[in-house]
């Protein structure tokens, strides 16, 4: 019985869910930092379909997911989709170097000390990484996922954002 409950908890934490009950307001209210340490008001992204991915350099599943996010950005950029990586670290220089080494072609912003709280406000009660939030053009969160997304999941997320 314990093993069954553990399996259910594991599956629940890694499933893609509809997130209509979660408000995007905290995301659009956030002031984050670009890789040159300049503040960025996330409200400037309002109206854009997005895949917002919380990550860190030390997170193994995050590293596995990055090439898939790069591919999605390349494939759907012309249709208006924005992939935005929200790194939870504090220092821009190592994140900038890491992003170059991994050929990241999408916007990366630092959340600094606000990252864990922001993830929790967006439905990630465990504050685990990676955590992805899919936002449509109306600014509504349409899907979330705790854990790395596979290619098929990212394709589905892209379609949901672009609807």
GIPE-V447292 format. One record per residue. N is the residue number from 0. PHI is phi in degrees with one decimal (999 if undefined). BURIAL is I if it has 9 or more other ideal C-beta (glycine too) atoms within 8 Angstrom, else O. Layout:
N,PHI,BURIAL / N,PHI,BURIAL
This chain:
0,999,O / 1,-60.3,O / 2,-62.8,O / 3,-63.8,O / 4,-64.1,O / 5,-63.1,O / 6,-63.3,O / 7,-61.1,O / 8,-63.4,O / 9,-62.6,O / 10,-63.7,O / 11,-63.7,O / 12,-74.8,I / 13,-111.3,O / 14,-90.9,O / 15,-82.0,I / 16,-124.4,O / 17,-70.7,O / 18,-126.0,I / 19,-56.1,O / 20,-80.6,O / 21,-91.8,I / 22,-83.6,O / 23,-86.6,I / 24,-52.3,O / 25,-61.3,I / 26,-64.2,I / 27,-74.0,I / 28,-87.5,O / 29,-75.3,I / 30,-108.7,O / 31,-114.4,I / 32,-133.3,I / 33,-80.0,I / 34,-76.8,I / 35,-107.8,O / 36,66.6,O / 37,-94.3,O / 38,-67.3,O / 39,-131.4,I / 40,-80.7,O / 41,-65.2,I / 42,-56.6,O / 43,-65.6,O / 44,-92.1,I / 45,-59.5,O / 46,92.6,O / 47,-104.4,I / 48,-71.2,I / 49,-142.0,I / 50,-112.8,I / 51,-105.8,I / 52,-119.7,I / 53,-81.1,I / 54,-157.3,I / 55,-148.2,I / 56,-61.6,I / 57,-82.8,O / 58,-87.1,I / 59,-57.0,O / 60,-60.8,I / 61,-63.7,I / 62,-63.4,I / 63,-68.1,O / 64,-77.1,I / 65,-55.0,I / 66,-59.6,O / 67,-67.2,I / 68,-66.1,I / 69,-60.1,I / 70,-63.6,I / 71,-63.4,I / 72,-59.8,I / 73,-62.3,O / 74,-67.7,O / 75,-111.7,I / 76,-56.0,I / 77,-64.1,O / 78,-90.0,O / 79,99.2,I / 80,-72.1,I / 81,-113.0,I / 82,-95.5,I / 83,-128.2,I / 84,-92.7,I / 85,-106.4,I / 86,-82.0,I / 87,-90.5,I / 88,-86.6,I / 89,-101.4,O / 90,-102.5,O / 91,-70.2,I / 92,-56.8,O / 93,-67.2,I / 94,-70.2,I / 95,-61.8,I / 96,-63.3,O / 97,-62.1,I / 98,-61.4,I / 99,-66.4,O / 100,-62.8,O / 101,-95.0,I / 102,54.1,O / 103,-68.3,I / 104,-108.2,O / 105,-119.5,I / 106,-65.5,O / 107,-120.4,I / 108,-123.6,I / 109,-98.6,I / 110,-90.4,I / 111,53.9,I / 112,-71.4,O / 113,-88.6,I / 114,-59.8,I / 115,-63.3,O / 116,-62.4,O / 117,-64.4,I / 118,-59.8,I / 119,-62.6,I / 120,-64.8,O / 121,-96.2,I / 122,106.8,I / 123,-93.3,I / 124,-65.5,O / 125,-85.7,O / 126,57.5,O / 127,-86.1,O / 128,-127.1,I / 129,-71.3,I / 130,-136.0,I / 131,-119.1,I / 132,-121.7,I / 133,-106.5,I / 134,-120.7,I / 135,-88.1,I / 136,-62.7,I / 137,-83.6,O / 138,81.7,I / 139,-93.9,O / 140,-77.4,I / 141,-106.0,I / 142,-156.1,I / 143,-139.5,I / 144,-153.0,I / 145,-97.1,I / 146,113.8,I / 147,-65.2,O / 148,-97.0,I / 149,-81.7,O / 150,-54.3,O / 151,-62.1,O / 152,-66.8,I / 153,-68.2,I / 154,-63.4,I / 155,-62.7,I / 156,-64.0,I / 157,-62.6,I / 158,-61.4,O / 159,-65.0,I / 160,-67.3,I / 161,-83.4,I / 162,-64.3,O
